Amino acid sequence: MARLKRVEGQIKGIMRMVEEGRYCPDILQQVSAMTGAMDEVSLILLRSHITGCVKDAIEQDQGEEAIDDLITVVRKVIRR
């Protein structure tokens, strides 16, 4: 949650910069930082999913389906 709140603050800051007509490269730099922060959130969520849901499914002999679902999720995350 702390990371998401930090991203929320970054987005609000970017919105202010746009409203103020700030220099575009400065705004783009902040967008890049926000994107990096969201990538970290994605990795945290993926790790949680793997160590929770996928691990449980494997232990219950339902790993094949869980792994297929995981690959689908990873494809969506890396495509943007």
PyMOL commands that place a pseudoatom at each C-alpha (Angstrom):
pseudoatom trace, name=CA, resn=MET, resi=1, chain=A, elem=C, hetatm=0, pos=[0.000, 0.000, 0.000]
pseudoatom trace, name=CA, resn=ALA, resi=2, chain=A, elem=C, hetatm=0, pos=[2.855, 2.356, 0.780]
pseudoatom trace, name=CA, resn=ARG, resi=3, chain=A, elem=C, hetatm=0, pos=[4.229, 1.971, -2.753]
pseudoatom trace, name=CA, resn=LEU, resi=4, chain=A, elem=C, hetatm=0, pos=[0.808, 2.596, -4.267]
pseudoatom trace, name=CA, resn=LYS, resi=5, chain=A, elem=C, hetatm=0, pos=[0.357, 5.735, -2.173]
pseudoatom trace, name=CA, resn=ARG, resi=6, chain=A, elem=C, hetatm=0, pos=[3.780, 6.909, -3.332]
pseudoatom trace, name=CA, resn=VAL, resi=7, chain=A, elem=C, hetatm=0, pos=[2.722, 6.340, -6.960]
pseudoatom trace, name=CA, resn=GLU, resi=8, chain=A, elem=C, hetatm=0, pos=[-0.505, 8.207, -6.271]
pseudoatom trace, name=CA, resn=GLY, resi=9, chain=A, elem=C, hetatm=0, pos=[1.576, 11.142, -5.063]
pseudoatom trace, name=CA, resn=GLN, resi=10, chain=A, elem=C, hetatm=0, pos=[3.743, 10.951, -8.170]
pseudoatom trace, name=CA, resn=ILE, resi=11, chain=A, elem=C, hetatm=0, pos=[0.672, 10.996, -10.409]
pseudoatom trace, name=CA, resn=LYS, resi=12, chain=A, elem=C, hetatm=0, pos=[-0.737, 14.019, -8.612]
pseudoatom trace, name=CA, resn=GLY, resi=13, chain=A, elem=C, hetatm=0, pos=[2.625, 15.722, -8.993]
pseudoatom trace, name=CA, resn=ILE, resi=14, chain=A, elem=C, hetatm=0, pos=[2.661, 14.973, -12.714]
pseudoatom trace, name=CA, resn=MET, resi=15, chain=A, elem=C, hetatm=0, pos=[-0.860, 16.357, -13.054]
pseudoatom trace, name=CA, resn=ARG, resi=16, chain=A, elem=C, hetatm=0, pos=[0.246, 19.568, -11.334]
pseudoatom trace, name=CA, resn=MET, resi=17, chain=A, elem=C, hetatm=0, pos=[3.241, 19.831, -13.619]
pseudoatom trace, name=CA, resn=VAL, resi=18, chain=A, elem=C, hetatm=0, pos=[1.005, 19.495, -16.695]
pseudoatom trace, name=CA, resn=GLU, resi=19, chain=A, elem=C, hetatm=0, pos=[-1.472, 22.059, -15.348]
pseudoatom trace, name=CA, resn=GLU, resi=20, chain=A, elem=C, hetatm=0, pos=[1.386, 24.473, -14.686]
pseudoatom trace, name=CA, resn=GLY, resi=21, chain=A, elem=C, hetatm=0, pos=[2.737, 23.988, -18.187]
pseudoatom trace, name=CA, resn=ARG, resi=22, chain=A, elem=C, hetatm=0, pos=[6.101, 22.735, -16.956]
pseudoatom trace, name=CA, resn=TYR, resi=23, chain=A, elem=C, hetatm=0, pos=[8.893, 21.777, -19.335]
pseudoatom trace, name=CA, resn=CYS, resi=24, chain=A, elem=C, hetatm=0, pos=[7.913, 18.534, -21.138]
pseudoatom trace, name=CA, resn=PRO, resi=25, chain=A, elem=C, hetatm=0, pos=[11.215, 16.688, -20.544]
pseudoatom trace, name=CA, resn=ASP, resi=26, chain=A, elem=C, hetatm=0, pos=[10.805, 17.324, -16.802]
pseudoatom trace, name=CA, resn=ILE, resi=27, chain=A, elem=C, hetatm=0, pos=[7.299, 15.835, -16.916]
pseudoatom trace, name=CA, resn=LEU, resi=28, chain=A, elem=C, hetatm=0, pos=[8.518, 12.863, -18.931]
pseudoatom trace, name=CA, resn=GLN, resi=29, chain=A, elem=C, hetatm=0, pos=[11.233, 12.227, -16.363]
pseudoatom trace, name=CA, resn=GLN, resi=30, chain=A, elem=C, hetatm=0, pos=[8.566, 12.054, -13.648]
pseudoatom trace, name=CA, resn=VAL, resi=31, chain=A, elem=C, hetatm=0, pos=[6.401, 9.775, -15.802]
pseudoatom trace, name=CA, resn=SER, resi=32, chain=A, elem=C, hetatm=0, pos=[9.393, 7.469, -16.192]
pseudoatom trace, name=CA, resn=ALA, resi=33, chain=A, elem=C, hetatm=0, pos=[9.923, 7.410, -12.419]
pseudoatom trace, name=CA, resn=MET, resi=34, chain=A, elem=C, hetatm=0, pos=[6.238, 6.634, -11.881]
pseudoatom trace, name=CA, resn=THR, resi=35, chain=A, elem=C, hetatm=0, pos=[6.369, 3.836, -14.449]
pseudoatom trace, name=CA, resn=GLY, resi=36, chain=A, elem=C, hetatm=0, pos=[9.358, 2.330, -12.665]
pseudoatom trace, name=CA, resn=ALA, resi=37, chain=A, elem=C, hetatm=0, pos=[7.504, 2.494, -9.370]
pseudoatom trace, name=CA, resn=MET, resi=38, chain=A, elem=C, hetatm=0, pos=[4.512, 0.707, -10.904]
pseudoatom trace, name=CA, resn=ASP, resi=39, chain=A, elem=C, hetatm=0, pos=[6.828, -1.955, -12.326]
pseudoatom trace, name=CA, resn=GLU, resi=40, chain=A, elem=C, hetatm=0, pos=[7.998, -2.614, -8.766]
pseudoatom trace, name=CA, resn=VAL, resi=41, chain=A, elem=C, hetatm=0, pos=[4.384, -2.914, -7.603]
pseudoatom trace, name=CA, resn=SER, resi=42, chain=A, elem=C, hetatm=0, pos=[3.784, -5.435, -10.393]
pseudoatom trace, name=CA, resn=LEU, resi=43, chain=A, elem=C, hetatm=0, pos=[6.800, -7.485, -9.323]
pseudoatom trace, name=CA, resn=ILE, resi=44, chain=A, elem=C, hetatm=0, pos=[5.651, -7.500, -5.711]
pseudoatom trace, name=CA, resn=LEU, resi=45, chain=A, elem=C, hetatm=0, pos=[2.192, -8.688, -6.756]
pseudoatom trace, name=CA, resn=LEU, resi=46, chain=A, elem=C, hetatm=0, pos=[3.623, -11.355, -9.070]
pseudoatom trace, name=CA, resn=ARG, resi=47, chain=A, elem=C, hetatm=0, pos=[5.889, -12.649, -6.311]
pseudoatom trace, name=CA, resn=SER, resi=48, chain=A, elem=C, hetatm=0, pos=[2.938, -12.808, -3.933]
pseudoatom trace, name=CA, resn=HIS, resi=49, chain=A, elem=C, hetatm=0, pos=[0.868, -14.675, -6.508]
pseudoatom trace, name=CA, resn=ILE, resi=50, chain=A, elem=C, hetatm=0, pos=[3.675, -17.158, -7.210]
pseudoatom trace, name=CA, resn=THR, resi=51, chain=A, elem=C, hetatm=0, pos=[4.534, -17.827, -3.570]
pseudoatom trace, name=CA, resn=GLY, resi=52, chain=A, elem=C, hetatm=0, pos=[0.856, -18.050, -2.634]
pseudoatom trace, name=CA, resn=CYS, resi=53, chain=A, elem=C, hetatm=0, pos=[-1.615, -19.159, -5.278]
pseudoatom trace, name=CA, resn=VAL, resi=54, chain=A, elem=C, hetatm=0, pos=[0.767, -20.903, -7.679]
pseudoatom trace, name=CA, resn=LYS, resi=55, chain=A, elem=C, hetatm=0, pos=[2.660, -22.707, -4.923]
pseudoatom trace, name=CA, resn=ASP, resi=56, chain=A, elem=C, hetatm=0, pos=[-0.609, -23.880, -3.358]
pseudoatom trace, name=CA, resn=ALA, resi=57, chain=A, elem=C, hetatm=0, pos=[-1.886, -25.123, -6.715]
pseudoatom trace, name=CA, resn=ILE, resi=58, chain=A, elem=C, hetatm=0, pos=[1.320, -27.057, -7.345]
pseudoatom trace, name=CA, resn=GLU, resi=59, chain=A, elem=C, hetatm=0, pos=[1.099, -28.652, -3.901]
pseudoatom trace, name=CA, resn=GLN, resi=60, chain=A, elem=C, hetatm=0, pos=[-2.491, -29.709, -4.715]
pseudoatom trace, name=CA, resn=ASP, resi=61, chain=A, elem=C, hetatm=0, pos=[-1.472, -31.232, -8.080]
pseudoatom trace, name=CA, resn=GLN, resi=62, chain=A, elem=C, hetatm=0, pos=[-3.118, -28.386, -10.003]
pseudoatom trace, name=CA, resn=GLY, resi=63, chain=A, elem=C, hetatm=0, pos=[0.160, -26.789, -10.983]
pseudoatom trace, name=CA, resn=GLU, resi=64, chain=A, elem=C, hetatm=0, pos=[-0.198, -27.075, -14.748]
pseudoatom trace, name=CA, resn=GLU, resi=65, chain=A, elem=C, hetatm=0, pos=[-3.271, -24.825, -14.859]
pseudoatom trace, name=CA, resn=ALA, resi=66, chain=A, elem=C, hetatm=0, pos=[-1.768, -22.382, -12.349]
pseudoatom trace, name=CA, resn=ILE, resi=67, chain=A, elem=C, hetatm=0, pos=[1.429, -22.132, -14.375]
pseudoatom trace, name=CA, resn=ASP, resi=68, chain=A, elem=C, hetatm=0, pos=[-0.546, -21.538, -17.584]
pseudoatom trace, name=CA, resn=ASP, resi=69, chain=A, elem=C, hetatm=0, pos=[-2.481, -18.769, -15.823]
pseudoatom trace, name=CA, resn=LEU, resi=70, chain=A, elem=C, hetatm=0, pos=[0.771, -17.307, -14.529]
pseudoatom trace, name=CA, resn=ILE, resi=71, chain=A, elem=C, hetatm=0, pos=[2.269, -17.209, -18.025]
pseudoatom trace, name=CA, resn=THR, resi=72, chain=A, elem=C, hetatm=0, pos=[-0.860, -15.416, -19.275]
pseudoatom trace, name=CA, resn=VAL, resi=73, chain=A, elem=C, hetatm=0, pos=[-0.530, -12.831, -16.503]
pseudoatom trace, name=CA, resn=VAL, resi=74, chain=A, elem=C, hetatm=0, pos=[3.185, -12.311, -17.158]
pseudoatom trace, name=CA, resn=ARG, resi=75, chain=A, elem=C, hetatm=0, pos=[2.490, -11.823, -20.876]
pseudoatom trace, name=CA, resn=LYS, resi=76, chain=A, elem=C, hetatm=0, pos=[-0.043, -9.110, -20.041]
pseudoatom trace, name=CA, resn=VAL, resi=77, chain=A, elem=C, hetatm=0, pos=[2.354, -7.402, -17.632]
pseudoatom trace, name=CA, resn=ILE, resi=78, chain=A, elem=C, hetatm=0, pos=[5.294, -7.284, -20.029]
pseudoatom trace, name=CA, resn=ARG, resi=79, chain=A, elem=C, hetatm=0, pos=[3.278, -6.178, -23.070]
pseudoatom trace, name=CA, resn=ARG, resi=80, chain=A, elem=C, hetatm=0, pos=[1.945, -2.944, -21.628]
for i in range(1, 80): cmd.bond("trace and resi %d" % i, "trace and resi %d" % (i + 1))
show_as sticks, trace
zoom trace
